[in-house]
Amino acid sequence: MVAAVIACGLFLSSCAHYQPSVLDPVQVESRFAARALDAPGLAEFARSQAGNPTFAWPPTALDPDNLLSIGLFFSTDVELARAEVAAKEAALVTAKQRINPTITVDAGRNKTPDSVATYSFSSAFTIETAGKRGLRILEAQKALEAARLRVWEAAWATRAKVRAALVAYYFAGVRLESLRAELAARGEIVTVWEKRLAAGEVGRPEVEAARADRAAVLLAIANADGALELGRAGIGDAVGVPTRALGSRAIDLGRLRDLPAPGELPIAAVRKAGLVHRADIRRVLAEYDAADVGLRLQLADRYPNVSLSPSYLFQEGFPSYVLGAALEALPVFHRGEGQVAERKAARDKIAVEFLALQAHVRDETDAALTKYRAAVAEWSSAGGVSVRLQSQREASVAAALKAGEADRLEVLVSKLGAFGVQRAEVDALERGQVALGDLEDAVQGALGGWMRMGEVK
């Protein structure tokens, strides 16, 4: 009988088996280096994000939306948050489990002249009281909800990283184009001065000064070209793939050429979104609910569980049947005051964290909105000044040419001023895009009308 019980216990406990899993840093690095846009599962994920099941993948050209899909697919932060969700799902399974019963078997003989065999069989079943199991399940569900919100937090952080990389790359390219145009103009200026030097109309200092200005632009182009390469590498880093995986695909960033007017933004909705709908706001609320349920569970632990232990005894040819009952962990020496105080303090701490977070979000949103309004005003002003000065300069040069009072050199020199004004406008536009990104991050919403995220689990 004892052997049968042992065999039964071994059989029931052998359902799960250990599965070895080795973490090899070399293999992990090799898998990263092998990442590509044709990775298994990436096409389906990108199509689900785009809401288009027939979307061609890999694309011949890249845009912010499909770059975001790549980033979300390969993001280690999102994967880490998903791993936390898996852990909380397992914890929920644990919370739903009932307390397993125990079985005790005895066999032997007594020391009587007849040497009578004695057999006994007993079991124990625990009945949880005060709704402990339901509270335990609810606490695990709230913790799981908070973990799922962390996935969205991680996804938005990835989105912010990708957007910042795209902004840096785009404006590095714009500055490089402007410098190349300026280099062409300065090259013509040098040619004009060299012709005048050959004709004896000017001295060598004027020519050398023009050559020095051209050399300075060449150096600036080299720096800008390096910044552009770094920007493309930054995009690869942001989306989680080696830069070579992007290949020579063009990246369409035309939407960064403009800024929405502050009046076009739903300001009231922006503020509400920041204070109510941010993932971290909802996550802390879920954590507070879990802590509150945990406090209720700790209070319920003051009520002892009931243990029932039916048993069977066969001795000297006579069977006996006994039903035992016990109250587990009676609150005699204490009633768990310390544990209750810990749970309450943990809940109250989360409440304070929520107040601090909401205040931070409010300040962050207001500061980002103020910064964006100032950036848009600066950009609009710079653009207006650029157009006005360019128009005045063109009209002045045209009039001088018509009157025979200007030459090719003066036309070229007039262009140089335009480059400086244009770059000031570009700088203002970049600051505006950065400010818009900060505002989007403050409310965790795509206000620019692009890089909208689908459902991320």
N, C-alpha and C positions, 0 to 999 in steps of 0.2 A: 504493500500500500504506500509506504514511504517512497519507494522507488518510482511508483507511478506518479505521485505528486511532483517529485523532483523532475521527472521527464516532462511532465506537462508544463511546469514552469520554464524549463529550458526551451521547449518548443515555442511558447508564447513570447519569450524574450528574444527569439532569434529572427524576428521579422525584419529588423533593420540591420544593415551591414555597413561597416566602415568603408568609405570610398576614399582612397588616398588622393591627394591633390598637391602637387609640388609647385611652388612659386619660384620660377627661375628668372632672375633679372635679365639674363642674356636673351632668353626667349621673348620676354616682354618688350625689350628694346627692338628686337627683330620684327615683332609684330607691328610696332609703331612705324618702323622704317618701311614696311610693306604696305602701309595704308594707301589706298587709291580710291578714285571716284567710282570705280566699278566694284567696290567691296560688296559682298553678299548682304542683302537687306537694306542697303543705302537707297537704292532706287525706290523700293516700296515706301520707305520712310519719307523720302522727299516728295513722293506723289501724295502721300497722306497729308503732309504739311501744306502742300499747294492746293489740296482739294481737287486734284485732277488725276484720275487713274491712268490717263493716256499720256501723261507728261513724259517727253523723251528724256532719257537719262543714259549716260552722262551728257550734260548739255555742251554744245559747241562753244558757248560763251557763258560767263558767270554773271549773276546779278546778286544784289544783297539778299534776296529771299532764298535762293538755293544755296548760297554760302552759309546762311543761317541754318538751313537744314543739315548741311554737312557738319557744322559746328555742334549742333544738338545731338547728332548721331554719334559723333566721336568724343563728345565731352566726357572727361573723366569725373568732373564734378557732378554732372547729371548721373553718371553711372554709380558714383558713390552714394548719391541720394537714393537711387533705385535700390542699392544694396541695403540701405537702412530701411526702406519700405519692406523688402523681403524679410528682414529681421523682425520687423514689427508684425508682419503677417504670421510669421512663425510663433511670435509671442501671443498672438490672438488664438492660435490653435491651442497653445498651452493653457491659456486662460479658460478655454471652453472645456478642458479635460476635467473629468470628475476624479475624485480621490480613489485610487485603486484599492480593492479589498486585500486583506491578507488571509492566508490559510496556514494553519498549524496542524501537524499530524504527529501523534506520539504512538509508539508501540513498544511493548515490553512484557515482562512477567513479574509477578510479585513473589515475595519470599515466604509463601505459605507451603505447607506440606504438599498441597496439590499443584503448586506452581502454575497458577491460573494466568493465562495470557490477558493482557490489558491493551486495549486499543482506544484511542481518542482522536477526534477530528473536530477542529474548531475554526471559525472564521471571524473576521471583523470587518464591518462596513461603517464608514464614516458618513454621517448626514450633516451637511453644512447648514447652518442656521443663519437667520437674519439677512437672507438674500446675498450672501457673500459671493457666490459664483456669478450671479448676474452683475454685481458691481465690478467684479474682476474682469468680466467680459467687456463691460462698458468702458472701463479704464483702458483696456487694450485697444478698443476701437477708436477711442479719442487719440491715443498715442499713434495709431496707424494713420489717422486723418492728418495729424501734424506732420508725420513723415512724408506723406504724399504731397503736402504743401511745400515741403523742402525741395521736392523735385522741381516744382515750378520756380522756386527761388533760384535754384542752380541753373535752370534753363534761362531765366532772365539775366542772370549774371553772365552767362555765355553770350547772350544776345548783346549785352552792353559791351563786352569785350570785342565781339565781331564788328559792331558799329564803330567803335573807336578806331579799330585797325583800318576800316574802310575810309573813314574820314582822313586819317593821317596819310594813307596811300593816295587818295584822290588829290588832296591839296599839294602833296609833293609833286605829283604829275603836272598840276596846273602851274606851279612855280617853275618847273623845268621848262615847260613850253614858253613861258614868258621870258625866261632867261635866254633861251635859244633865239627867240625873235629879237631880243635886245642885242645879242651877239651879232646877228646879221646886220643890224643897223650900225653897230660900232665898227664892224668890219668895213662897211661902206665909208664911214667917217675916216677911218685910217687910210683908205685908198685915196680919198679926196685930199687929205693932208699930204700924203706922199707925192701926189701929182703936183701940188702947189710947191712942195719942197724942191721937187725936180725942176720946176719952173722958176725957182728962186723967189717965190712970192712970200714964203714964210721961213722961219728958222726951224732947226731940228728940235728944240724943246717942245714946240706944239705937237710935232709928230710923235715924240716919245711919250708925251702925256696921253695922246689918243691911244697909243699902243698899250700903255699901262692900264688904261681903263678897260680895254678889250681883254687884257690878261686877267684882270680882276673878275670879269664876267665869266671867263673860261674856268677860273677856279670855283666860282659860285656854281657853275653848271656841273662840275665834277662832284661837288658836295651834294647838289640836288639830285644828281643821278644816283649817288650812293644812298641818299635818303629814300629814293623811289624803290631801290632794291630792298632796302631794309623794310620799307612799307609792305612790299609784296611778301617778304618773309614773315612780317607781323601778321598778315592775313592768314598764312598757313598755320602759324602758331595759334591764332585765335580759333580757327576751325578744327584744329587738332590733327593736321596732316602735314607731312613734309612738303616743303615749298615745291619740290619737283612734281608732286602729285597734281598741282594746279596746272602744270604745263605752261604753254604759251597762250592759254585761253584769255580772251579779252574780258575785262570786268566792267560792266556797264554801271556807272555811278552818276548818271545824268541827273538823278533826283537831288543830288547834293548841290546843284547849281542855284537853288532857290530856297527861300525860307518862308514858311507860312506866317502871315501877319498875326501878332498876338490876339487881335480881335477875332481871328478865324478859329482860334482854339477855344474849346468849351471850358472856360476857366472854372466855372462852378463845378462842372463835372470833374475837372482835373483835381480840384481840391478834395472833393468827396472821394474820388478814386484813391488818392493818396492816403486818406485817413481811414478808409473802410475796406477797400478791395485789394490792397497790396498783399502779396502772399505772406510776407513776414507778419503782418498784422493778423491775418486769419490763422496763421500757424501758432502764434502766441496765444490767441484765444482758444484754440484747440488744446494747447498744452495746459492752459488754465483749467479747462473743463476736465482734462485727465487728472490734474492734481486735485481738483475738487472731489471727483469720484474716488480718488485714492484716499482722501480724508474720510469720506463716508465709509469706505471699506475698512479703514483702520478702526473707526468707531464700531462697525459691525463686528469686528474681531473681539470686542468685549463680551459678546455673547458666545458661550462655549458651544462647540460642535457636539453632536450626539454620536456615540460609537455603539453600535449593536454587534454583539458577538454570539451568535448561535453556535452551540457545540453539541457533539455526540460522544458519549463515553460508554464503552463496553467493558465490563469488568466482572469477573466471577460468574459469567453466564447471564448477566443482567444488563440491559442497555439503560442509559440515562440520557435525557434530553434537557439541555439548559439554555436559556436565553439570557445573556448578560447584557447590561446597558451601562454606559459610562458617559460622564460629561468631561470633555477634554479641556485642559488648560483653564481651570476655574480661576476667576479673577480674585484670588485671595490676598496675595502679597502686593499686587498692583493691578491696575486696570488699564495698563498700556498708556498711562499719561504721557510718558516720554515720546512714544511712537506717534501718538496723536498730535503732540506739540510739534514734532518734526514735520509731519504731513501738513499741518496748518501753516507752519512757517514757510514751507516750500510753496504752497499755494499763494500765500501773501506775497512772497518774493516775485512770483510770476506776475501778479497783479501790478506790482511796482514797475517791473520790467515793461509791462504793456503801456503804462502811463508814460514812461520815459521814451519808449519807442514811438508812440503816437506824437509826443511833443517833438521828437527828432524829425519825424516825417513831416509834420506841419512846418517846422523851420526850414527843412530841406526843400520842400515844395515852394514855399514863399521865396526863399533865396534863389532857387533855380528860375522861378518865373520872373523875378526882378532882373536877374542876370540876362535872361533871354530877351526881355523887352529892351534892355540897354543895348544888347548886341544887334538886334534887328534895327534899332534906331541908328546905330553907328554904321551898319552896313548900308542902309538906305541913304544916309548922308554921304558916305564915301562914294556910293554909286552915282548919286546926283552930282557931286562935285566932279567926279571923273568924266561924266558925260558933258557937263557944262564946260569944263576946262578944255576938253578935247575939241568941242565945237568951236570955242573961241580961238583955240590955237590954229585949227584948220582954216577958219575964216581969215585970221590974221596973216597966215602964211600965203593963202591964196591971193589976198589983196596985195601983199608985198611982191609976190611973183608977177602979178599982173602989172604992177607999177615998175617992174624991173629992179626992185630994191632988195630982192632976196635971191639966193642961189640954192643949189642942191644941198650944200652943207647945212644951211639954216633949216631946211626941211627935215633933214635927218636929226639935227639936234632937237628940234621940236618934238620928235617922236620919243626921245629919251625921257622927257618929262612925263609922257603918257604912261610909260612902263612903270614908273614909280607910283603914279596914282592908281594904276590898275592893280599893282601888288598890294597897295594899302586896302583896296576894295576886297581883294582875295583874302587878306588877313582878317578883315572884319567878317567876311562870310564864314571863314573857318571858325572864328570865335562864336559866331551865331550857331553853327552846326554843333559845336561842342556844348554850347549852352542848351540847345534843343535836346541833345542826348542826355544831359544832366536832368532836364525836366522830365523826359520820358522815364529815366531811371527812378526819379522821385515818386512818380505815380505808377510806375510799372505798366505803362501803356504806350502803344505806338502812335504818337501824335503826328509824326511826319507823314503818315499814310503809307509807310513801307516797312518791311521786316516785321510783319505781323506773324505771331506764333500761333500755330494750331495747337491741338491738345497734346500735351507732353505728359506721359505717365512714367 
